Amino acid sequence: MSIYRFLYRLVAGFWLVIGALTAITVFVYVVAFKVIDSYISGQFPWMHDIIGKWLANFSPGILHIMGILLGLFCLYFGGELLLFRPWTRTVGIGFHLGMGMFMIALSITIYELMTNSPLINSTLDEFTPVLLLGFGLVVGIGLVALGFQMGSRTAITIFTGEEPAQVALPKAICPTCGHPLDVNKEMCPVCDAAPDQMLPPSKPRLVDLSSGKEYPVSTVRALTYIGRKDSDASVQFEDTTVSKDHAVIEYTDGSFFLHARQDSNGTFVNNEKIRDKEIVHNDIIRFGRVQVKFIAGE
């Protein structure tokens, strides 16, 4: 994980440099247009041709505004990326994909203009054009790969600080005593219940640790919604730290699973913040400030 954080910081520094260079270059180009244009056309005719080929349909004023805005955006984006703002991951996916494809196309264009031959028919015998082409392709492909990587689970964890929500998978649990079952054995190792003797737990419930009040957990409807007093939830708590749609308890195949939903103040099981987790008998659950004990049955 630390390697990826280091990578993102390098990328942030890259965009800070690119943004500063872009903004300064465009500003200087606006101030001394004639001098710079004549110098480029004389010393770097291929660069002059690229500018003319790529930007022929734009007026100079529009190009100046676009260049300055791009530079300022790269500066802002790089600074926010250094702080791992969540929005930079979302924007960064499309931004890096687009800039990567732009770099690939630009490097091919530079090569063809410097060698006066299409890339597919070239002998690749000139060092400078080949070097520029290779550099552009490496940077372009790298940016495209970075765009895809920013959509990965690793990136989500880094930028949000939480693991992406996962659907809890049912496990083999003895419904009679709640002990994990060995799938290779026919009987529960704790209560010796055979499969045909295993009964659903009776009266599963949540017990409020402050008031002692009990809230039933359904095994008929499969889902028990937890929320605030003024919500439509089946279990309601009179506490402002509990959201209207805070969490839900799912009963499936003899096991109970707690899924956090729109929980502004968090959902915790035994002091561990969770999104999806299997709960067992005597687990301590906290919704915001409300603490309850889960009782799987009598």
RODO-2510 file (C-alpha; in nm, 4 decimals, decimal comma):
residues 298
     n   res          X          Y          Z
     1     m     0,0000     0,0000     0,0000
     2     s     0,2855     0,2400     0,0837
     3     i     0,4305     0,1851    -0,2652
     4     y     0,1074     0,3079    -0,4229
     5     r     0,0958     0,6105    -0,1935
     6     f     0,4532     0,6937    -0,2981
     7     l     0,3524     0,6505    -0,6636
     8     y     0,0579     0,8893    -0,6250
     9     r     0,2840     1,1483    -0,4607
    10     l     0,5238     1,1217    -0,7563
    11     v     0,2324     1,1689    -0,9951
    12     a     0,1136     1,4691    -0,7924
    13     g     0,4615     1,6236    -0,8161
    14     f     0,4635     1,5559    -1,1905
    15     w     0,1376     1,7452    -1,2403
    16     l     0,2562     2,0324    -1,0219
    17     v     0,5636     2,0710    -1,2430
    18     i     0,3621     2,0331    -1,5644
    19     g     0,1049     2,2844    -1,4421
    20     a     0,3668     2,5426    -1,3481
    21     l     0,5567     2,5011    -1,6768
    22     t     0,2365     2,5169    -1,8821
    23     a     0,1046     2,8301    -1,7122
    24     i     0,4427     3,0090    -1,7258
    25     t     0,5085     2,9084    -2,0888
    26     v     0,1675     3,0264    -2,2089
    27     f     0,2003     3,3523    -2,0154
    28     v     0,5457     3,4215    -2,1622
    29     y     0,4199     3,3242    -2,5072
    30     v     0,1386     3,5780    -2,4774
    31     v     0,3754     3,8556    -2,3667
    32     a     0,6461     3,7912    -2,6295
    33     f     0,4542     3,6136    -2,9042
    34     k     0,6438     3,7464    -3,2078
    35     v     0,9902     3,6850    -3,0650
    36     i     0,9115     3,3322    -2,9495
    37     d     0,7222     3,2373    -3,2654
    38     s     1,0061     3,3484    -3,4931
    39     y     1,2616     3,1685    -3,2722
    40     i     1,0632     2,8422    -3,2740
    41     s     1,0064     2,8548    -3,6501
    42     g     1,3791     2,9102    -3,7054
    43     q     1,5297     2,6713    -3,4513
    44     f     1,2576     2,4060    -3,4178
    45     p     1,0587     2,3956    -3,7437
    46     w     0,9100     2,0571    -3,6527
    47     m     0,7642     2,2057    -3,3340
    48     h     0,6227     2,4968    -3,5352
    49     d     0,4637     2,2457    -3,7728
    50     i     0,3113     2,0534    -3,4807
    51     i     0,1602     2,3703    -3,3357
    52     g     0,0189     2,4554    -3,6758
    53     k    -0,1099     2,1046    -3,7432
    54     w    -0,2728     2,0435    -3,4045
    55     l    -0,3995     2,3912    -3,3274
    56     a    -0,4878     2,5330    -3,6687
    57     n    -0,8588     2,5479    -3,5934
    58     f    -0,8213     2,7568    -3,2774
    59     s    -0,7700     3,1287    -3,2443
    60     p    -0,4624     3,2439    -3,0465
    61     g    -0,6802     3,3983    -2,7754
    62     i    -0,8659     3,0732    -2,7137
    63     l    -0,5379     2,8799    -2,7074
    64     h    -0,3911     3,1163    -2,4481
    65     i    -0,6962     3,0821    -2,2238
    66     m    -0,7003     2,7028    -2,2630
    67     g    -0,3285     2,6793    -2,1859
    68     i    -0,3499     2,8918    -1,8723
    69     l    -0,6589     2,7043    -1,7503
    70     l    -0,4891     2,3689    -1,8121
    71     g    -0,1827     2,4840    -1,6200
    72     l    -0,3893     2,6082    -1,3266
    73     f    -0,5937     2,2879    -1,3233
    74     c    -0,2779     2,0726    -1,3194
    75     l    -0,1455     2,2799    -1,0279
    76     y    -0,4694     2,2442    -0,8322
    77     f    -0,5091     1,8751    -0,9207
    78     g    -0,1501     1,7987    -0,8195
    79     g    -0,1898     1,9768    -0,4862
    80     e    -0,5136     1,7963    -0,4049
    81     l    -0,3678     1,4624    -0,5166
    82     l    -0,0833     1,5110    -0,2683
    83     l    -0,3508     1,5260     0,0048
    84     f    -0,5299     1,2189    -0,1360
    85     r    -0,8618     1,3968    -0,1813
    86     p    -1,1257     1,1381    -0,2859
    87     w    -1,2431     1,3489    -0,5821
    88     t    -0,8950     1,3337    -0,7412
    89     r    -0,9258     0,9568    -0,7746
    90     t    -1,2577     0,9825    -0,9598
    91     v    -1,1448     1,2691    -1,1839
    92     g    -0,7999     1,1143    -1,2193
    93     i    -0,9368     0,8045    -1,3937
    94     g    -1,0681     0,9981    -1,6951
    95     f    -0,7971     1,2651    -1,6790
    96     h    -0,5080     1,0190    -1,6943
    97     l    -0,6728     0,8071    -1,9623
    98     g    -0,7266     1,1176    -2,1778
    99     m    -0,3802     1,2639    -2,1197
   100     g    -0,2206     0,9242    -2,1850
   101     m    -0,3897     0,8858    -2,5234
   102     f    -0,3003     1,2488    -2,6026
   103     m     0,0683     1,1808    -2,5255
   104     i     0,0701     0,8706    -2,7470
   105     a    -0,0864     1,0605    -3,0377
   106     l     0,1443     1,3610    -2,9853
   107     s     0,4610     1,1489    -2,9803
   108     i     0,3612     0,9766    -3,3059
   109     t     0,2887     1,3140    -3,4659
   110     i     0,6277     1,4538    -3,3561
   111     y     0,8072     1,1502    -3,4959
   112     e     0,6350     1,1703    -3,8320
   113     l     0,7032     1,5444    -3,8677
   114     m     1,0704     1,5116    -3,7676
   115     t     1,1371     1,2197    -4,0040
   116     n     0,8957     1,3261    -4,2818
   117     s     0,7664     0,9688    -4,2982
   118     p     0,4767     0,7760    -4,1495
   119     l     0,5628     0,5702    -3,8440
   120     i     0,4552     0,2373    -3,9974
   121     n     0,6893     0,2865    -4,2986
   122     s     0,9841     0,4210    -4,0999
   123     t     1,3248     0,2550    -4,0593
   124     l     1,3679     0,4079    -3,7119
   125     d     1,7284     0,5082    -3,7876
   126     e     1,7348     0,8573    -3,6327
   127     f     1,8203     0,8779    -3,2640
   128     t     1,6373     1,1973    -3,1575
   129     p     1,2992     1,1160    -3,3162
   130     v     1,3155     0,7616    -3,1811
   131     l     1,4050     0,8898    -2,8333
   132     l     1,1143     1,1345    -2,8335
   133     l     0,8804     0,8679    -2,9676
   134     g     0,9865     0,6167    -2,7033
   135     f     0,9569     0,8723    -2,4228
   136     g     0,6125     0,9825    -2,5381
   137     l     0,4860     0,6262    -2,5714
   138     v     0,6184     0,5271    -2,2273
   139     v     0,4615     0,8333    -2,0600
   140     g     0,1359     0,7912    -2,2534
   141     i     0,0983     0,4213    -2,1790
   142     g     0,1958     0,4881    -1,8164
   143     l    -0,0773     0,7517    -1,7801
   144     v    -0,3352     0,5188    -1,9347
   145     a    -0,2300     0,2411    -1,6944
   146     l    -0,2476     0,4870    -1,4046
   147     g    -0,6013     0,5814    -1,5067
   148     f    -0,7079     0,2183    -1,4893
   149     q    -0,5218     0,1670    -1,1599
   150     m    -0,7051     0,4597    -0,9980
   151     g    -1,0266     0,2654    -1,0475
   152     s    -0,8966    -0,0343    -0,8523
   153     r    -0,9874    -0,1470    -0,5013
   154     t    -0,6384    -0,0462    -0,3814
   155     a    -0,6936     0,3125    -0,4965
   156     i    -1,0363     0,3272    -0,3318
   157     t    -0,8825     0,2134    -0,0024
   158     i    -0,6026     0,4731    -0,0223
   159     f    -0,8246     0,7693    -0,1083
   160     t    -1,1200     0,6909     0,1209
   161     g    -0,9391     0,5183     0,4064
   162     e    -1,1911     0,2332     0,4004
   163     e    -1,2083    -0,1010     0,2283
   164     p    -1,4693    -0,1151    -0,0502
   165     a    -1,7958    -0,2685     0,0627
   166     q    -1,8118    -0,6418     0,0132
   167     v    -2,1102    -0,8714     0,0215
   168     a    -2,0731    -1,1027     0,3187
   169     l    -2,0825    -1,4668     0,2208
   170     p    -2,2654    -1,7118     0,4458
   171     k    -2,0506    -1,9540     0,6447
   172     a    -2,1331    -2,2935     0,7867
   173     i    -2,2619    -2,2147     1,1371
   174     c    -2,4540    -2,4356     1,3748
   175     p    -2,7886    -2,2532     1,4231
   176     t    -2,8348    -2,4284     1,7593
   177     c    -2,5212    -2,3067     1,9391
   178     g    -2,3621    -2,0665     1,6885
   179     h    -2,0311    -2,2570     1,6620
   180     p    -1,8572    -2,2736     1,3198
   181     l    -1,9097    -2,6093     1,1547
   182     d    -1,6532    -2,8304     0,9847
   183     v    -1,7993    -2,9079     0,6444
   184     n    -1,6295    -3,2477     0,6506
   185     k    -1,8155    -3,3556     0,9656
   186     e    -2,1811    -3,4409     0,9998
   187     m    -2,2284    -3,3174     1,3582
   188     c    -2,1579    -2,9961     1,5464
   189     p    -1,8356    -3,0466     1,7525
   190     v    -1,9765    -2,8422     2,0455
   191     c    -2,3398    -2,9382     2,0948
   192     d    -2,3306    -3,2653     1,8952
   193     a    -2,6382    -3,1602     1,7024
   194     a    -2,6937    -3,3573     1,3845
   195     p    -2,8090    -3,1710     1,0722
   196     d    -3,1691    -3,2849     1,1198
   197     q    -3,1615    -3,1672     1,4835
   198     m    -3,0355    -2,8158     1,4126
   199     l    -3,3168    -2,5708     1,4742
   200     p    -3,3284    -2,2013     1,3901
   201     p    -3,2308    -1,9788     1,6847
   202     s    -3,5244    -1,8704     1,8971
   203     k    -3,5929    -1,5039     1,9651
   204     p    -3,2776    -1,3391     1,8261
   205     r    -3,2689    -0,9800     1,9471
   206     l    -3,0727    -0,6657     2,0193
   207     v    -3,0508    -0,5577     2,3834
   208     d    -2,9893    -0,1866     2,4519
   209     l    -2,7066    -0,1776     2,7063
   210     s    -2,8202     0,1555     2,8574
   211     s    -3,1942     0,0941     2,8908
   212     g    -3,2172    -0,2853     2,8765
   213     k    -3,4875    -0,2612     2,6122
   214     e    -3,4992    -0,5519     2,3680
   215     y    -3,5547    -0,5260     1,9924
   216     p    -3,6448    -0,8442     1,8003
   217     v    -3,4382    -0,9462     1,4970
   218     s    -3,6508    -1,1115     1,2328
   219     t    -3,5754    -1,4575     1,0941
   220     v    -3,8936    -1,4578     0,8867
   221     r    -3,8520    -1,1498     0,6673
   222     a    -3,4716    -1,2097     0,6457
   223     l    -3,3948    -0,8352     0,6762
   224     t    -3,4182    -0,6224     0,9913
   225     y    -3,3618    -0,2506     0,9300
   226     i    -3,2079    -0,0297     1,2006
   227     g    -3,2708     0,3445     1,2062
   228     r    -3,3706     0,6540     1,4026
   229     k    -3,7032     0,7091     1,5791
   230     d    -3,8637     0,9042     1,2934
   231     s    -3,7709     0,6491     1,0232
   232     d    -3,9439     0,3468     0,8699
   233     a    -3,6932     0,1057     1,0251
   234     s    -3,8180    -0,1966     1,2151
   235     v    -3,5697    -0,1255     1,4974
   236     q    -3,5708     0,2427     1,5987
   237     f    -3,3487     0,4268     1,8468
   238     e    -3,4138     0,7702     1,9995
   239     d    -3,0638     0,9027     1,9354
   240     t    -2,9588     1,1679     1,6826
   241     t    -2,6314     0,9853     1,6101
   242     v    -2,8313     0,7015     1,4554
   243     s    -2,9145     0,7643     1,0885
   244     k    -3,2600     0,7062     0,9434
   245     d    -3,1250     0,4240     0,7267
   246     h    -2,8322     0,3244     0,9462
   247     a    -2,7879    -0,0514     0,8996
   248     v    -2,9605    -0,3795     0,8261
   249     i    -2,9286    -0,7274     0,9763
   250     e    -2,9643    -1,0109     0,7274
   251     y    -3,0596    -1,3632     0,8337
   252     t    -2,9593    -1,6336     0,5875
   253     d    -2,8830    -2,0043     0,6203
   254     g    -2,8785    -1,9885     0,9987
   255     s    -2,6335    -1,6963     1,0184
   256     f    -2,6709    -1,3229     1,0836
   257     f    -2,4892    -1,0555     0,8841
   258     l    -2,4745    -0,6865     0,9709
   259     h    -2,4509    -0,4446     0,6760
   260     a    -2,3828    -0,0740     0,7308
   261     r    -2,5863     0,1556     0,5071
   262     q    -2,6088     0,5370     0,5270
   263     d    -2,4441     0,5452     0,8698
   264     s    -2,3116     0,8981     0,9178
   265     n    -2,1646     0,8180     1,2604
   266     g    -2,0434     0,4670     1,1867
   267     t    -2,1375     0,1089     1,2658
   268     f    -1,9104    -0,0909     1,4977
   269     v    -1,8894    -0,4527     1,6078
   270     n    -1,6760    -0,5092     1,9181
   271     n    -1,5226    -0,1599     1,8667
   272     e    -1,4289    -0,2383     1,5050
   273     k    -1,5792    -0,0166     1,2359
   274     i    -1,7423    -0,2332     0,9723
   275     r    -1,9322    -0,2204     0,6456
   276     d    -2,0318    -0,5866     0,6197
   277     k    -1,9699    -0,8431     0,8927
   278     e    -2,1135    -1,1640     1,0311
   279     i    -2,2344    -1,1209     1,3899
   280     v    -2,2570    -1,3936     1,6514
   281     h    -2,4019    -1,4390     1,9973
   282     n    -2,2940    -1,1753     2,2558
   283     d    -2,1342    -0,9415     1,9988
   284     i    -2,1383    -0,5757     2,1120
   285     i    -2,2705    -0,3528     1,8351
   286     r    -2,2655     0,0257     1,8273
   287     f    -2,4814     0,2441     1,6004
   288     g    -2,3485     0,5978     1,6471
   289     r    -2,3547     0,6318     2,0289
   290     v    -2,6102     0,3541     2,0881
   291     q    -2,4600     0,0294     2,2187
   292     v    -2,6479    -0,2982     2,2002
   293     k    -2,5695    -0,6640     2,2589
   294     f    -2,6700    -0,9184     1,9956
   295     i    -2,8422    -1,2253     2,1390
   296     a    -2,8635    -1,5055     1,8843
   297     g    -3,1311    -1,6923     2,0835
   298     e    -3,2247    -1,8442     2,4158
***
